[in-house]
Amino acid sequence: MTNPIRIGQIVPSSNVTMETEIPAMLRAREQILPERFTFHSSRMRMKKVTKEELAAMDADSDRCALELSDAAVDVMGYACLVAIMSMGHGYHRISQERLHAVTVDNGNPAPVVSSAGALIDGLGALGAKRVAVVAPYMKPLTQMVVDYIEHEGIAVKSWLALEIPDNLEVAAQDPANLIQHYKTLDLTGIDALVLSACVQMPSLPSIQKVEDETGIPVVSAAVCTTYQMLKKLGLDPRVPGAGALLGGGY
């Protein structure tokens, strides 16, 4: 038996969804493919989804990368899409390079994926030029996310902000509600639907259902993060029941 692959997760302290949805996808993958995974987290403080708390939290991510590097994880995922996007256009590249450098300096180099960068790259893998987005954030932060995505050359045709400031309340949302939320969006001419632009808002049980209903590729920040982690590990990015991006065609 080969050693399991260690998945490192840099997690906001109030986030309880990244450590459920990403393992759920990789456990589903274990049912059809030989690789096995273990999961290891380090936390950075954040309770309210405000620009100030997000900036303070992001400054803590280096410590998390160092701690996970001590465990010699094989890949790291940084889970806070809006924290990255609120730091300025293109910041996911700066963050990923800096956190990777921390692992190199510590003698256990590991590739680093951010949920923000993974969403951009996942939409790119789908060839998506026009998208619709559902996010739990307040409208100003959601507008910032929309601007960030558009700065990367992807038009956001329609978006919905659920306006939930408390991060634990974001995690308490029923993913089944997304099946109704997406119907308020204009999906005409879009190439993909981002059902959750946030790794804290649960969406996994609804991804495949909404994709089957609409015939449009449906992703979430967590789906895209899982896809990018598998790509960085050189593994087949395939997970059953998690939408087109992880369907084996990309």
Helices and strands as residue ranges (DSSP letters): E 5-12, H 18-30, E 37-44, H 51-59, H 61-70, E 75-78, H 81-85, H 91-105, E 112-114, H 115-125, E 130-135, H 139-151, E 155-161, H 167-171, G 175-177, H 178-181, G 182-184, E 192-196, H 204-214, E 218-220, H 221-232, G 244-246
